[in-house]
Amino acid sequence: MADSPAAAERRSAIKVIPAVDIMGGKVVRLYRGDPNRKTVYGDSPAEAARRWESEGADMLHVVDLDAALGSGRNTDAVRGVVDAVSIPVQVAGGLRTVRAAVDAAEAGADRIVVGTLAFSDKESLAALVRELGPQRVVVSADHLDGRIVTRGWQSNTGLDMIESVASLYREVGVTQYLLTSVGRDGTLQGPDMSYMGRACQVSGGIDIIASGGISHERDVAAVREAGAWGVILGRALYDGKITIPAAKRRAQRGPSADGKEEEGDPQRP
């Protein structure tokens, strides 16, 4: 039997997805999600978005950190990113009701990302999937040592991440998941391959986006081989330790994907 278009796409390459995290209207990156340990990378999220699009990003992951932490919203800045590019944009941060998520979609987001809602109100999550369709709803399975954390990583639910992903797929029909290892996020220590790899093995047609700790193009190859659908580039991209073209070379599946590295490639600390 011939592969479906989705299966063929998954096998040919994984998506390279730069993150544009917004706090106080600025582009920032946090260390392990701590708002007191942030680095500011620019005053214009839209400008950052256009840069990553011009360098070949497949899509963008935009996070309203203030909304996620309950300290405000960056609605205009998020909308500015959506309007600035032609590639798909998925929007995350503080979307804790069906109405808020639908509003984000109607404002132009191609995909919306929900975490707290998904793990606190399964019925509302099911309603959201029915409203937007399973391809537009991404569940953010943020975890600390395999346990789901919510509300901007401030609340540990105690839920097992792998079991939760499998349950939401079986019971709600969620097929898109963003896995972020809180302990690795912003650290440049490499991805948490153990949990990410196990999540990619959950039976069924789910897509996993790997996030947290990516520091080198070798990490892109590693998550590709584990079966991920996409990979988020954060601090390493902003610090110049990885480029989108280099990441896209390693995102390709096939015998030429892991060819000889270019001289001078940055090494993980």
C-alpha positions as CSV (number, residue, x, y, z in Angstrom):
1,M,0.0,0.0,0.0
2,A,1.3,3.5,-0.9
3,D,2.2,5.9,1.9
4,S,-0.2,8.7,2.7
5,P,1.1,12.2,1.8
6,A,1.5,12.9,5.6
7,A,3.6,9.7,6.0
8,A,5.7,10.5,3.0
9,E,6.4,14.0,4.3
10,R,7.3,12.7,7.8
11,R,9.8,10.3,6.3
12,S,11.4,12.8,3.9
13,A,12.2,15.6,6.5
14,I,11.3,17.0,9.9
15,K,10.1,20.6,10.3
16,V,12.6,23.2,11.5
17,I,10.8,25.6,13.8
18,P,12.4,28.7,15.3
19,A,10.9,30.0,18.6
20,V,9.9,33.6,19.1
21,D,9.3,34.0,22.8
22,I,7.8,37.4,23.8
23,M,7.9,39.1,27.1
24,G,7.2,42.8,27.6
25,G,7.0,43.1,23.8
26,K,10.6,42.0,23.4
27,V,12.2,38.8,22.0
28,V,13.6,36.8,25.0
29,R,14.8,33.4,26.0
30,L,14.4,32.1,29.5
31,Y,16.7,29.6,31.3
32,R,14.6,26.6,32.4
33,G,11.5,28.8,32.2
34,D,12.7,31.2,35.0
35,P,11.4,34.7,34.2
36,N,14.2,36.1,36.4
37,R,16.8,34.5,34.2
38,K,16.0,35.9,30.8
39,T,18.1,37.1,27.9
40,V,16.7,39.8,25.7
41,Y,17.5,39.3,22.0
42,G,15.6,42.1,20.4
43,D,12.9,44.7,20.6
44,S,10.9,43.5,17.5
45,P,9.3,40.0,17.4
46,A,8.1,40.7,13.9
47,E,11.6,41.5,12.8
48,A,12.9,38.3,14.3
49,A,10.1,36.3,12.6
50,R,11.0,37.8,9.2
51,R,14.6,37.0,9.7
52,W,13.9,33.3,10.4
53,E,11.5,33.1,7.5
54,S,14.2,34.5,5.2
55,E,16.7,32.0,6.4
56,G,14.4,29.1,5.5
57,A,12.3,28.2,8.6
58,D,9.4,25.9,7.9
59,M,7.2,27.5,10.5
60,L,7.4,29.6,13.7
61,H,6.6,28.8,17.3
62,V,5.4,32.0,19.0
63,V,5.0,32.1,22.8
64,D,3.4,34.9,24.8
65,L,5.4,34.3,28.0
66,D,3.6,37.0,30.0
67,A,0.3,35.3,29.2
68,A,1.7,31.9,30.2
69,L,2.9,33.3,33.5
70,G,-0.3,35.3,34.2
71,S,1.5,38.6,34.2
72,G,0.0,40.3,31.1
73,R,-0.4,39.8,27.4
74,N,1.4,40.6,24.2
75,T,-1.5,40.4,21.9
76,D,-0.4,43.1,19.5
77,A,3.2,41.7,19.3
78,V,1.9,38.1,18.6
79,R,-0.5,39.4,15.9
80,G,2.5,41.4,14.4
81,V,4.4,38.2,14.0
82,V,1.5,36.4,12.4
83,D,1.0,39.3,9.9
84,A,4.8,39.6,9.2
85,V,5.4,36.2,7.6
86,S,3.8,33.9,5.1
87,I,5.0,30.6,6.7
88,P,2.7,28.9,9.2
89,V,2.7,30.2,12.8
90,Q,1.7,28.3,15.9
91,V,0.8,30.4,18.9
92,A,1.2,29.4,22.5
93,G,1.0,31.0,26.0
94,G,-1.9,31.4,28.3
95,L,-4.6,29.9,26.0
96,R,-6.5,28.3,28.8
97,T,-10.1,28.5,27.5
98,V,-11.7,27.3,24.3
99,R,-12.6,30.9,23.5
100,A,-9.1,32.2,23.9
101,A,-7.7,29.4,21.7
102,V,-10.3,30.0,19.0
103,D,-9.7,33.7,19.1
104,A,-6.0,33.1,18.5
105,A,-6.9,30.9,15.5
106,E,-9.3,33.5,14.1
107,A,-6.6,36.1,14.5
108,G,-4.4,34.2,12.0
109,A,-2.6,31.5,13.9
110,D,-2.3,28.4,11.8
111,R,-2.1,26.2,14.9
112,I,-2.7,26.9,18.5
113,V,-0.8,25.3,21.4
114,V,-2.5,24.5,24.7
115,G,-1.0,22.9,27.8
116,T,-2.9,23.8,31.0
117,L,-6.3,23.4,29.3
118,A,-5.3,20.0,27.9
119,F,-4.4,18.5,31.3
120,S,-7.1,20.2,33.4
121,D,-10.3,20.0,31.2
122,K,-10.4,17.1,28.8
123,E,-13.9,18.0,27.7
124,S,-12.9,21.5,26.7
125,L,-9.9,20.1,24.8
126,A,-12.2,17.7,22.9
127,A,-14.5,20.7,22.1
128,L,-11.5,22.6,20.8
129,V,-10.4,19.7,18.6
130,R,-13.9,19.5,17.2
131,E,-14.0,23.3,16.5
132,L,-10.6,23.6,14.8
133,G,-9.8,20.1,13.7
134,P,-7.0,17.9,15.0
135,Q,-4.3,19.3,12.7
136,R,-4.6,22.8,14.2
137,V,-4.5,21.8,17.9
138,V,-1.2,21.1,19.5
139,V,-0.9,19.9,23.1
140,S,2.1,21.2,24.9
141,A,3.3,18.3,27.0
142,D,5.8,20.2,29.1
143,H,7.5,17.9,31.6
144,L,10.0,17.8,34.4
145,D,11.6,14.4,34.7
146,G,8.6,12.9,32.9
147,R,5.9,14.6,35.0
148,I,3.6,17.1,33.3
149,V,3.9,20.7,34.4
150,T,1.4,23.5,33.6
151,R,0.6,27.2,34.2
152,G,3.9,28.4,32.8
153,W,5.8,25.5,34.3
154,Q,4.8,26.7,37.8
155,S,2.6,23.7,38.7
156,N,3.7,20.1,38.7
157,T,0.6,17.9,38.1
158,G,2.3,14.7,38.9
159,L,0.9,13.2,35.7
160,D,3.1,10.8,33.7
161,M,3.9,12.5,30.4
162,I,4.0,9.4,28.2
163,E,0.8,8.0,29.6
164,S,-0.9,11.4,29.3
165,V,0.1,11.7,25.6
166,A,-1.2,8.2,24.9
167,S,-4.5,8.9,26.8
168,L,-5.2,12.2,25.0
169,Y,-4.6,10.5,21.6
170,R,-6.9,7.6,22.4
171,E,-9.7,9.5,24.2
172,V,-9.7,12.9,22.5
173,G,-8.0,12.3,19.2
174,V,-5.2,14.8,19.6
175,T,-2.5,14.0,17.1
176,Q,-0.1,16.9,17.5
177,Y,2.2,17.2,20.6
178,L,5.0,19.6,21.6
179,L,7.3,18.0,24.1
180,T,9.5,20.4,26.1
181,S,11.9,19.1,28.8
182,V,11.9,21.9,31.4
183,G,15.2,20.8,32.8
184,R,16.8,21.2,29.4
185,D,15.1,24.3,28.1
186,G,17.5,27.2,27.5
187,T,20.5,25.1,28.8
188,L,22.2,24.1,25.5
189,Q,22.7,20.7,27.1
190,G,21.1,18.7,24.3
191,P,17.6,17.3,24.1
192,D,16.1,14.8,26.5
193,M,16.2,11.8,24.2
194,S,14.9,9.3,26.6
195,Y,11.4,10.8,27.1
196,M,11.2,12.2,23.6
197,G,12.1,8.9,22.0
198,R,9.5,7.1,24.1
199,A,6.8,9.6,23.2
200,C,7.6,9.1,19.5
201,Q,6.9,5.4,20.0
202,V,3.3,5.9,21.2
203,S,1.2,3.8,18.9
204,G,-0.9,5.6,16.4
205,G,-0.6,8.5,14.0
206,I,0.8,11.2,16.4
207,D,3.3,13.9,15.5
208,I,5.9,14.9,18.1
209,I,7.7,18.3,18.1
210,A,10.9,18.1,20.1
211,S,11.9,21.1,22.2
212,G,14.4,22.0,24.9
213,G,18.2,21.8,24.9
214,I,18.9,21.8,21.2
215,S,22.4,23.2,20.8
216,H,23.9,21.7,17.6
217,E,22.8,20.4,14.3
218,R,23.7,16.9,15.6
219,D,20.7,17.3,18.0
220,V,18.5,17.8,15.0
221,A,19.7,14.6,13.5
222,A,19.1,12.8,16.8
223,V,15.5,13.8,17.2
224,R,14.9,13.1,13.5
225,E,16.2,9.5,13.9
226,A,14.0,9.1,17.0
227,G,10.9,9.8,14.9
228,A,10.1,13.4,15.7
229,W,7.9,15.4,13.2
230,G,9.6,18.7,14.0
231,V,12.2,20.4,16.2
232,I,12.1,23.8,18.0
233,L,15.2,26.0,17.8
234,G,15.6,28.5,20.6
235,R,18.6,29.8,22.4
236,A,21.2,28.0,20.2
237,L,19.7,29.8,17.1
238,Y,19.8,33.2,18.8
239,D,23.3,32.7,20.1
240,G,24.6,31.6,16.7
241,K,25.4,28.1,17.7
242,I,23.2,26.7,15.0
243,T,21.8,28.0,11.8
244,I,18.5,27.2,10.0
245,P,20.3,26.0,6.8
246,A,22.5,23.6,8.9
247,A,19.5,22.4,10.8
248,K,17.6,21.8,7.6
249,R,20.4,19.7,6.2
250,R,20.2,17.5,9.2
251,A,16.4,17.5,9.1
252,Q,16.5,15.6,5.9
253,R,15.9,11.9,6.1
254,G,18.0,9.7,3.8
255,P,21.6,8.6,3.2
256,S,22.9,12.1,2.5
257,A,21.4,13.7,5.6
258,D,24.3,13.1,8.0
259,G,27.2,13.9,5.7
260,K,30.5,15.4,6.8
261,E,30.1,18.4,9.1
262,E,31.4,21.7,7.9
263,E,34.7,22.9,9.3
264,G,34.1,25.3,12.2
265,D,30.7,23.9,13.2
266,P,30.0,25.0,16.7
267,Q,30.3,22.4,19.4
268,R,28.0,21.8,22.4
269,P,29.6,23.2,25.6
